[in-house]
Amino acid sequence: MGVVIAVFGLALAPWLAVHDQLVATIGEDRSGELYGWLTTLGQIGSAAGSALAGPGGDRYGGGPAFLLVSGALTIALAVAGTRRRTLPDGAGASPVTTGGG
């Protein structure tokens, strides 16, 4: 579990930075409202996940609850990977650059 938490911690700061950049870029003059909606939806998702994983963890132990979180992460990664091209200003371009600088 410590390894999983460490990996999550390493990914959290870049995720937050990308999230904030996308809100600032896409939202333009409504970035405050957009950030509020995204935060609200994130909290709803967190509450729903807790509502599902909590009783499941109590009844079946930590394994199934951990699998629920892993499944949700897999779905999120799949959605992010398939929707990458829809980001504005070439944000979905490959992070690897070619040619001399």
C-alpha positions, -999 to +999 in steps of 0.1 A: +000+000+000+029+023+007+041+020-029+007+028-043+004+059-021+039+070-031+030+066-068-002+085-063+017+112-045+042+115-074+013+119-099-008+143-079+013+175-084+015+171-122-022+163-124-031+194-104-008+216-125-024+203-158-059+207-143-052+243-134-036+251-167-065+236-187-090+255-166-071+288-172-067+281-209-102+268-217-122+289-192-107+322-203-130+348-186-150+321-168-122+301-152-135+307-117-168+292-125-152+263-144-128+256-115-158+256-091-177+231-112-148+208-116-140+209-079-177+202-071-177+173-095-145+159-080-160+161-046-191+143-058-170+116-073-150+113-041-182+110-020-196+084-044-164+064-043-164+065-005-200+054-004-192+024-026-158+014-012-165+020+025-193-006+029-176-029+005-143-027+025-162-033+057-180-063+044-154-079+021-121-065+033-096-041+017-089-061-014-122-055-033-122-018-022-087-015-036-098-031-069-127-006-071-103+023-069-079+006-094-108+000-118-119+036-116-083+048-122-081+025-153-113+039-167-101+075-161-068+067-178-086+052-208-109+083-211-079+107-208-059+087-234-087+086-259-098+123-254-062+137-255-066+150-291-095+173-281-073+195-259-067+231-273-035+245-287-018+212-294-019+202-257-026+167-269+006+165-289+033+141-280+055+153-251+085+140-271+100+167-294+121+161-324+148+181-340+175+203-326+166+232-304 
